[in-house]
Amino acid sequence: MTDPRAPLTETLDVLLRFGALMLRAGDTAFRVRAAMGRLADEMGIENLSLQVTLDAMSATVRRDGQIATLTCDVGAPGINAARIGALERLAESSQPGLTAQALARALDAIEKAPPLHALATVAIAIGLASAAFSYLNGGDLLATGAAMVAGATGQAARALLFRRKLNQYAVSAFCAVVASGLYCLIVIGLAGRGLSPGLAVGFISSALFLVPGFPLVASLLDLVQHETVAGIARLFYATMILLAAAFGLSTVAAIAGLTDVSAPAASPGIDLAAVPWRALASFAGGCGFALLYNSPVRTVLVVGLLSLAGNELRLALHDLGLALPAATFLGALTVGLLASLTQGWLHEPRISLTVPGIIIMTPGIFAFRTIVLLNQGEVLAAVEAGAACCFIVGGMALGLATARFVSERRWIIER
């Protein structure tokens, strides 16, 4: 049943607004296409042809012999798990006869919804996640404590700057300087000496909140689903955020005289005494990033448990001698499979469960070591560290993609 009160162009305009909100909240292009297709069917549109990029969308629709084509700007990308969930639930619950006016009213309500968590709450959560990352990568008490304070401060600064609609790349570079600079001041002030290689773990952990995990994973999932244009655009966007953060970190590292970053060494076996502490750190890391992505409290707790299970498995396998990329793949696969089991119960998009659940596996030390070694002219060593970083990141993405292949039939069969 079509809406006799709304011209086809008005119906398409509201439909494009829905898709733009999904993309701007960080959802994947293939999920946007599927949700818009469902809404188009319920609104009486006979055919929907859609082109999706990261910053713009265009669509051509046909209804009752009429054809309309419109283009809309998406705007600056962001991450809002609560909005992604609300929009996907809206599409799933739509019924035949949906009107443009009703959809517009629903979108108004979703768009006006305030953040679920206060700025201070998110900053504290990110501080704890930074401390957890430092501990899991061998940071001592000073490095872990300083990373917690610096990470929380850097995230608070980023949130305040984003409220002023400042450029994301400039903000990322600036906040990397703020977080890592504060870390250096705390460590040097308390230790009374410069940064040793052992303190580099906390230095990197202080800027963990700048890792663009959501767009990185979303881009790779889109590429697997043949959303090539959107996937490549999002991949380059995430790469630019990483480069901006790396520029800020490198600047502070040069000033602080940090010239050596040791790669984390595998333990000769599983230290049973450390297992509970590692589990707690993994849980805190997952919860911290779920809060950062504006997930509901129930989802935050589930993400923490997923992160605990996946990262504990990864660390245990690595301690037993398995290479870190392979261990990371199995850890991410575990997170993806467990997310498949809990997704229906939570009624939340799976990407909101899996991405924050694997951020704690980020090979930040290898990435930073690559930059430091390149600055020192150690090309071969830099290539070795960079290759390790790429394989670990690939293991994270492939683990989640493999979980999709296993649990969703439409991922393994192309139409």
Wavefront OBJ file of the C-alpha trace (Angstrom):
o trace
v 0.000 0.000 0.000
v 1.566 3.293 -1.093
v 1.249 6.604 0.682
v -1.067 8.804 -1.408
v -0.049 11.911 0.514
v 3.671 11.713 -0.191
v 5.153 12.158 -3.684
v 7.751 9.616 -4.698
v 10.578 12.124 -4.278
v 9.496 12.826 -0.679
v 9.388 9.118 0.102
v 12.859 8.638 -1.369
v 14.186 11.666 0.518
v 13.117 10.152 3.864
v 14.517 6.768 2.859
v 17.893 8.340 2.027
v 17.844 10.149 5.360
v 17.448 6.783 7.080
v 20.447 5.359 5.188
v 22.589 8.420 5.869
v 21.890 8.148 9.605
v 22.962 4.486 9.565
v 26.190 5.233 7.713
v 27.019 8.234 9.872
v 26.540 6.092 12.994
v 29.212 3.686 11.703
v 27.121 0.822 10.271
v 28.358 -1.200 7.312
v 27.218 -0.383 3.774
v 25.771 -3.852 3.196
v 23.591 -3.514 6.309
v 22.455 -0.090 5.129
v 21.518 -1.555 1.761
v 19.564 -4.406 3.356
v 17.680 -2.150 5.785
v 16.793 0.392 3.110
v 15.606 -2.423 0.831
v 13.261 -3.700 3.511
v 11.849 -0.241 4.196
v 11.411 0.372 0.463
v 9.334 -2.799 0.164
v 7.095 -1.775 3.071
v 6.627 1.705 1.562
v 5.379 0.284 -1.728
v 8.517 0.965 -3.769
v 8.825 -1.581 -6.551
v 12.516 -1.226 -7.256
v 15.417 0.372 -5.378
v 18.826 0.915 -6.997
v 21.333 2.225 -4.467
v 24.895 3.537 -4.632
v 26.642 3.883 -1.274
v 29.915 5.630 -0.468
v 31.213 6.836 2.869
v 30.179 10.475 2.420
v 27.287 10.346 -0.073
v 24.410 8.166 -1.243
v 22.332 8.139 -4.411
v 19.232 6.095 -5.157
v 16.785 5.524 -7.995
v 13.325 4.153 -7.207
v 10.266 3.121 -9.188
v 6.638 3.130 -8.016
v 3.425 2.951 -10.037
v 5.268 3.752 -13.249
v 7.035 6.780 -11.742
v 10.820 7.000 -11.426
v 12.779 9.287 -9.094
v 16.502 9.734 -8.441
v 18.001 11.638 -5.520
v 21.430 12.110 -3.953
v 22.232 13.065 -0.377
v 25.327 13.916 1.627
v 26.066 11.629 4.567
v 28.268 13.962 6.588
v 31.230 13.249 8.828
v 31.391 9.608 9.964
v 31.109 8.684 13.614
v 30.272 5.758 15.895
v 27.002 5.388 17.782
v 26.073 1.800 18.582
v 22.787 2.770 20.217
v 21.675 4.601 17.069
v 22.707 1.696 14.838
v 20.616 -0.640 16.974
v 17.598 1.678 16.974
v 17.711 2.119 13.190
v 18.095 -1.591 12.493
v 15.230 -2.425 14.842
v 13.124 0.202 13.083
v 13.734 -1.475 9.740
v 13.081 -4.969 11.117
v 9.800 -3.954 12.766
v 8.412 -2.042 9.773
v 5.076 -3.182 8.357
v 3.435 -2.879 4.921
v 1.849 0.525 4.416
v 4.642 2.431 6.164
v 4.343 6.103 5.202
v 7.061 8.666 4.648
v 5.609 10.802 7.442
v 5.683 7.924 9.944
v 9.264 7.043 9.037
v 10.316 10.693 9.326
v 8.784 10.935 12.822
v 10.628 7.790 13.909
v 13.908 9.167 12.553
v 13.334 12.465 14.392
v 12.998 10.583 17.671
v 16.112 8.496 17.049
v 18.178 11.488 15.990
v 17.174 13.522 19.054
v 18.081 10.778 21.522
v 20.918 12.003 23.818
v 24.075 9.971 24.498
v 23.515 7.100 26.906
v 26.581 7.880 29.017
v 28.072 11.062 30.419
v 31.390 12.407 29.179
v 33.067 11.719 32.515
v 31.791 8.125 32.575
v 33.208 7.401 29.139
v 36.520 9.090 29.986
v 36.941 6.990 33.147
v 36.033 3.831 31.221
v 38.649 4.608 28.563
v 41.207 5.287 31.281
v 40.554 1.818 32.715
v 40.741 0.293 29.213
v 44.108 1.998 28.642
v 45.376 0.660 31.942
v 44.128 -2.821 31.017
v 45.940 -2.691 27.678
v 49.144 -1.613 29.392
v 48.929 -4.442 31.916
v 48.168 -7.073 29.270
v 51.216 -5.992 27.262
v 53.668 -6.089 30.140
v 53.449 -2.574 31.544
v 54.520 -2.107 35.171
v 52.519 -0.338 37.891
v 53.805 3.134 36.979
v 53.185 2.666 33.257
v 49.694 1.264 33.868
v 48.653 4.010 36.284
v 49.999 6.795 34.075
v 48.294 5.277 31.024
v 44.994 5.279 32.898
v 45.198 8.986 33.761
v 46.509 10.004 30.334
v 43.967 7.908 28.426
v 41.044 9.331 30.395
v 42.286 12.881 29.883
v 42.852 12.366 26.168
v 39.359 10.934 25.653
v 37.759 13.801 27.590
v 39.657 16.298 25.432
v 38.566 14.523 22.251
v 34.898 14.493 23.295
v 34.961 18.214 24.081
v 36.638 19.052 20.785
v 34.195 16.918 18.801
v 31.337 18.855 20.367
v 32.762 21.923 18.618
v 32.648 20.077 15.265
v 36.417 20.272 14.737
v 38.234 18.254 12.055
v 38.584 14.612 13.112
v 42.147 14.204 11.852
v 43.381 17.353 13.584
v 41.618 16.319 16.790
v 43.166 12.832 16.635
v 46.689 14.232 16.246
v 46.134 16.790 18.998
v 44.658 14.281 21.455
v 47.528 11.876 20.767
v 49.884 14.687 21.817
v 47.760 15.457 24.898
v 47.504 11.852 26.076
v 51.088 10.770 25.365
v 52.504 14.102 26.551
v 50.661 13.829 29.861
v 51.875 10.242 30.185
v 55.479 11.364 29.760
v 55.074 14.151 32.301
v 53.630 11.757 34.879
v 56.287 9.085 34.338
v 59.248 11.456 34.228
v 57.922 13.381 37.227
v 57.474 10.267 39.363
v 60.408 8.191 38.143
v 62.826 11.099 37.922
v 64.268 9.824 34.648
v 63.500 9.578 30.955
v 61.409 6.932 29.272
v 62.964 3.479 29.231
v 61.915 0.893 26.630
v 59.849 -0.850 29.293
v 57.720 2.261 29.756
v 56.860 2.412 26.044
v 53.933 0.055 26.633
v 52.129 2.605 28.755
v 53.052 5.367 26.310
v 51.218 3.544 23.515
v 48.359 2.486 25.787
v 47.597 6.114 26.643
v 46.430 6.669 23.049
v 44.547 3.381 22.619
v 41.226 5.252 22.421
v 42.327 6.678 19.053
v 42.412 3.259 17.369
v 39.639 3.351 14.696
v 38.542 -0.231 15.296
v 34.937 0.265 14.239
v 35.655 1.695 10.758
v 38.523 -0.745 10.177
v 36.364 -3.808 10.809
v 33.370 -2.309 9.001
v 35.489 -1.615 5.925
v 36.777 -5.177 5.739
v 33.288 -6.624 6.223
v 32.015 -4.386 3.420
v 34.809 -5.548 1.115
v 33.884 -9.169 1.792
v 30.292 -8.307 0.814
v 31.400 -6.593 -2.453
v 30.641 -3.088 -1.177
v 33.943 -2.064 -2.696
v 33.544 1.709 -2.958
v 32.251 2.154 0.591
v 34.739 -0.385 1.967
v 37.789 1.256 0.411
v 36.636 4.751 1.400
v 36.133 3.665 5.016
v 39.483 1.859 5.032
v 41.273 5.024 3.913
v 39.346 7.049 6.483
v 40.510 4.696 9.252
v 44.072 4.775 7.898
v 44.081 8.578 7.995
v 42.924 8.533 11.619
v 45.741 6.111 12.430
v 48.312 8.289 10.644
v 47.104 11.387 12.466
v 47.409 9.621 15.816
v 50.828 8.229 14.835
v 52.015 11.736 13.944
v 51.078 13.012 17.399
v 52.676 10.041 19.152
v 55.861 10.311 17.076
v 56.214 13.997 17.882
v 56.002 13.409 21.615
v 58.247 10.330 21.411
v 60.951 12.370 19.651
v 60.773 15.112 22.283
v 60.801 12.597 25.150
v 63.717 10.670 23.644
v 61.839 7.404 23.254
v 63.994 5.616 20.704
v 63.416 1.942 21.396
v 60.183 -0.018 21.647
v 60.590 -3.668 22.506
v 58.147 -6.134 21.012
v 56.195 -8.121 23.629
v 57.741 -11.514 24.336
v 55.714 -14.695 24.740
v 55.666 -16.358 28.141
v 57.245 -19.820 28.433
v 53.885 -21.145 29.634
v 50.590 -20.128 31.164
v 51.009 -18.344 34.489
v 47.911 -19.490 36.378
v 48.309 -16.734 38.961
v 48.035 -14.097 36.243
v 44.950 -15.584 34.562
v 42.347 -13.878 36.820
v 44.074 -10.512 36.430
v 44.293 -10.897 32.668
v 40.623 -11.848 32.580
v 39.709 -8.745 34.587
v 41.813 -6.550 32.295
v 40.216 -8.046 29.189
v 36.744 -7.495 30.652
v 37.570 -3.873 31.508
v 38.937 -3.237 28.027
v 35.825 -4.569 26.305
v 33.486 -2.631 28.599
v 35.464 0.563 28.121
v 35.177 0.526 24.352
v 31.522 -0.499 24.425
v 30.858 2.584 26.559
v 32.898 4.692 24.133
v 30.686 3.493 21.276
v 27.518 4.478 23.197
v 26.212 0.973 23.832
v 23.455 0.262 26.401
v 24.628 -0.982 29.815
v 23.433 -4.551 29.225
v 25.364 -4.654 25.960
v 28.436 -3.215 27.692
v 28.505 -6.112 30.153
v 28.050 -8.709 27.409
v 30.865 -7.142 25.377
v 33.102 -7.327 28.440
v 32.415 -11.052 28.746
v 33.046 -11.606 25.026
v 36.333 -9.726 25.282
v 37.292 -11.786 28.331
v 36.628 -15.088 26.544
v 38.289 -14.174 23.255
v 41.354 -12.451 24.650
v 41.975 -15.056 27.343
v 41.965 -17.714 24.638
v 44.316 -15.644 22.477
v 46.791 -15.050 25.293
v 46.707 -18.671 26.452
v 47.351 -19.988 22.937
v 50.218 -17.538 22.499
v 51.708 -18.586 25.838
v 51.554 -22.201 24.658
v 53.617 -21.355 21.588
v 51.078 -20.492 18.885
v 52.062 -17.528 16.702
v 50.317 -14.295 17.669
v 48.453 -13.786 14.348
v 46.980 -17.293 14.507
v 46.114 -16.904 18.184
v 44.466 -13.562 17.432
v 42.427 -15.141 14.626
v 41.091 -17.818 16.985
v 40.371 -15.246 19.686
v 38.432 -13.022 17.270
v 36.618 -16.070 15.885
v 35.523 -16.943 19.419
v 34.196 -13.415 19.957
v 32.310 -13.565 16.645
v 30.724 -16.950 17.340
v 29.697 -16.003 20.866
v 28.233 -12.746 19.524
v 26.096 -14.814 17.138
v 24.640 -16.685 20.110
v 23.867 -13.556 22.151
v 22.747 -11.238 19.335
v 19.159 -12.504 19.232
v 18.776 -12.207 22.994
v 20.133 -8.654 23.121
v 18.477 -7.445 19.895
v 21.624 -5.483 19.102
v 23.633 -5.415 15.838
v 26.459 -7.913 15.907
v 29.039 -5.298 14.959
v 28.225 -3.497 18.227
v 29.217 -6.658 20.099
v 32.229 -7.843 18.134
v 34.244 -4.693 17.437
v 34.615 -3.446 21.045
v 35.206 -7.060 22.043
v 38.400 -7.327 19.986
v 39.928 -3.846 20.360
v 41.974 -5.110 23.313
v 43.747 -7.401 20.793
v 45.068 -4.395 18.822
v 48.812 -4.756 18.023
v 49.576 -1.196 19.096
v 53.162 -1.942 20.112
v 54.002 -3.402 16.697
v 52.398 -0.433 14.930
v 54.285 2.119 16.998
v 57.512 0.144 16.735
v 57.177 0.307 12.953
v 56.956 4.111 13.044
v 59.860 4.516 15.470
v 62.120 2.199 13.475
v 61.284 3.965 10.214
v 62.173 7.308 11.809
v 65.515 5.804 12.821
v 66.200 4.452 9.326
v 65.976 0.806 10.456
v 64.010 -0.225 7.377
v 64.308 -4.012 7.631
v 63.340 -4.076 11.304
v 60.467 -1.687 10.558
v 59.198 -3.947 7.773
v 59.328 -6.925 10.144
v 57.323 -5.070 12.813
v 54.890 -3.722 10.206
v 54.306 -7.183 8.754
v 53.562 -8.567 12.225
v 51.116 -5.717 12.795
v 49.323 -6.333 9.482
v 49.035 -10.085 10.089
v 47.592 -9.536 13.567
v 45.060 -6.974 12.325
v 44.211 -9.365 9.488
v 43.681 -12.137 12.031
v 41.240 -9.927 13.937
v 39.201 -9.109 10.833
v 39.320 -12.605 9.361
v 38.248 -14.107 12.679
v 35.092 -12.004 12.701
v 34.438 -12.648 8.997
v 34.880 -16.402 9.455
v 32.368 -16.332 12.311
v 29.907 -14.726 9.899
v 30.566 -17.406 7.271
v 29.930 -20.104 9.859
v 26.804 -18.635 11.432
v 25.039 -16.833 8.553
v 24.129 -18.712 5.384
v 23.788 -15.550 3.281
v 27.467 -14.797 3.886
v 28.691 -18.036 2.326
v 26.243 -18.068 -0.591
v 26.274 -15.168 -3.042
v 23.073 -14.121 -4.749
l 1 2 3 4 5 6 7 8 9 10 11 12 13 14 15 16 17 18 19 20 21 22 23 24 25 26 27 28 29 30 31 32 33 34 35 36 37 38 39 40 41 42 43 44 45 46 47 48 49 50 51 52 53 54 55 56 57 58 59 60 61 62 63 64 65 66 67 68 69 70 71 72 73 74 75 76 77 78 79 80 81 82 83 84 85 86 87 88 89 90 91 92 93 94 95 96 97 98 99 100 101 102 103 104 105 106 107 108 109 110 111 112 113 114 115 116 117 118 119 120 121 122 123 124 125 126 127 128 129 130 131 132 133 134 135 136 137 138 139 140 141 142 143 144 145 146 147 148 149 150 151 152 153 154 155 156 157 158 159 160 161 162 163 164 165 166 167 168 169 170 171 172 173 174 175 176 177 178 179 180 181 182 183 184 185 186 187 188 189 190 191 192 193 194 195 196 197 198 199 200 201 202 203 204 205 206 207 208 209 210 211 212 213 214 215 216 217 218 219 220 221 222 223 224 225 226 227 228 229 230 231 232 233 234 235 236 237 238 239 240 241 242 243 244 245 246 247 248 249 250 251 252 253 254 255 256 257 258 259 260 261 262 263 264 265 266 267 268 269 270 271 272 273 274 275 276 277 278 279 280 281 282 283 284 285 286 287 288 289 290 291 292 293 294 295 296 297 298 299 300 301 302 303 304 305 306 307 308 309 310 311 312 313 314 315 316 317 318 319 320 321 322 323 324 325 326 327 328 329 330 331 332 333 334 335 336 337 338 339 340 341 342 343 344 345 346 347 348 349 350 351 352 353 354 355 356 357 358 359 360 361 362 363 364 365 366 367 368 369 370 371 372 373 374 375 376 377 378 379 380 381 382 383 384 385 386 387 388 389 390 391 392 393 394 395 396 397 398 399 400 401 402 403 404 405 406 407 408 409 410 411 412 413 414 415
